[in-house]
Amino acid sequence: MTEQAREERFDHLFATTVRERLGDPGYTAGASPDAPDAVPLTYGFPYPDSFPEAALRDAVDTVLEEEGSDVLQYGGGEYVDRLHEGILGRERRRGIDATRDELLLTNGATAALDAVGATFLDPGDEVLVESPSFMWSLAVLDNHGAELTGVDLDSDGLDPDALEATLEAREAAGEPTPKLLYTIPEFQNPTGATLTHERRERVLELAEEYDFLVVADDAYGELRFSGESPPPLAALDDSGRVIRLGTVSKTIAPGVRTGWIVAHEALIEQMSRMAAGGTNTFTQSVLGRYFDAGHYQQTLDELLEGYEERRDAMLDALGRHLPAGSTWTEPEGGFFLWITLPEGVDAEAMLPLAAEEGVTYLPGERFYAADGKGTRSLRVSFSHVSPEELEAGIAALGRAAEASLQ
Ligand SMILES: Cc1ncc(COP(=O)(O)O)c(C=O)c1O
């Protein structure tokens, strides 16, 4: 990115949380080199052919025909209710028995996390996050002035021993207990790790013991190609400590900007008060119809095939192209793999060369709340391009890594 002089004359008018972050990368921490010919393994974008255009067109026509002006009015018509029912039905399939009062529709999972931040966080409040974690979620929490502390994670997800040690150390030092733990328990972004059942139980026990809430961002849970899913944290929670975030960005399309929060009624009540202006009820009506017509499951089945094929193509290419000493995760679903290159490679420094060779990715460092971690690691997404492009992209990554080791 080119450095540009920042306009400073409005600085005194910004809120403190904004003023203290002027010049910080924020969302631009995800910026990628401008390399139009490189294979983009950078972002968690669904592949374009996966979008259910015909089904959405049909749903738009139907809601306009059946509901007329109601669908365009404040609050929408009956199809908004149908979407609530559709989502609660999907949640029930995952073992979560929530009521309408425990569900809040949002404009996506990111907006849901923003509502959590607005409802619970004062500047300076402590939030525990996985180390590494999704950089844009870290940016949302940072926007609310949160102090972020990373807790280690391995191939079984967040490490409850590390979590307990962090909580104990804070308590011993007389520091306040964190209000929130933000976790991505299913096919974590960026590592692809899934939290084991046993660890889920321990995380919930610690939440109870130390009195914090667990924000479980489940953007990928329905995208499992093989193996068994552990029960979602919300299905194991009997004390109302889990705030569950969901989205259809990965199972229908990000452009429809629709997600939700499932949580204890008392928490939903306050979070809905913070969601000024409401949500897009026209889109919600279209999705209500989409669910009713049975498109959701049908599209999901097709997606699972498309993503599994891509995951397999990427794993196969990694085995053939990466230098000896490289390691990577092998997730059973989701969008991402986490690669660690041999000693001596710096993934951030290697990015311009990789882009020249024909691939872009996100360097590992950008997923950590603290500096200096993840320098040998990088996140690649297998969701966005075709299996042939994945092969070409990983071959380019292999060339860049070999050259960096010289
Ligand atoms: C863990 C996680 N949460 C949230 C999002 C974004 O969700 P939405 O598009 O619903 O805002 C993503 C997408 O990249 C993600 O990986």
The ligand as an SDF file (V2000), in Angstrom:
LIG
                    3D

 16 16  0  0  0  0  0  0  0  0999 V2000
  -15.5110  -16.3970   11.5260 C   0  0  0  0  0  0  0  0  0  0  0  0
  -16.2300  -15.4610   10.6290 C   0  0  0  0  0  0  0  0  0  0  0  0
  -17.1750  -14.6510   11.1290 N   0  0  0  0  0  0  0  0  0  0  0  0
  -17.8440  -13.8040   10.3590 C   0  0  0  0  0  0  0  0  0  0  0  0
  -17.5860  -13.7070    9.0080 C   0  0  0  0  0  0  0  0  0  0  0  0
  -18.3420  -12.7200    8.1930 C   0  0  0  0  0  0  0  0  0  0  0  0
  -19.6990  -13.0010    8.2360 O   0  0  0  0  0  0  0  0  0  0  0  0
  -20.7510  -12.0160    7.5790 P   0  0  0  0  0  0  0  0  0  0  0  0
  -20.4980  -12.0320    6.0990 O   0  0  0  0  0  0  0  0  0  0  0  0
  -22.0580  -12.6290    7.9260 O   0  0  0  0  0  0  0  0  0  0  0  0
  -20.5810  -10.6760    8.1750 O   0  0  0  0  0  0  0  0  0  0  0  0
  -16.6290  -14.5090    8.4380 C   0  0  0  0  0  0  0  0  0  0  0  0
  -16.3430  -14.4080    7.0010 C   0  0  0  0  0  0  0  0  0  0  0  0
  -15.2960  -14.2910    6.4960 O   0  0  0  0  0  0  0  0  0  0  0  0
  -15.9070  -15.3980    9.2700 C   0  0  0  0  0  0  0  0  0  0  0  0
  -14.9370  -16.1500    8.7910 O   0  0  0  0  0  0  0  0  0  0  0  0
  1  2  1  0
  2  3  1  0
  2 15  2  0
  3  4  2  0
  4  5  1  0
  5  6  1  0
  5 12  2  0
  6  7  1  0
  7  8  1  0
  8  9  2  0
  8 10  1  0
  8 11  1  0
 12 13  1  0
 12 15  1  0
 13 14  2  0
 15 16  1  0
M  END
$$$$
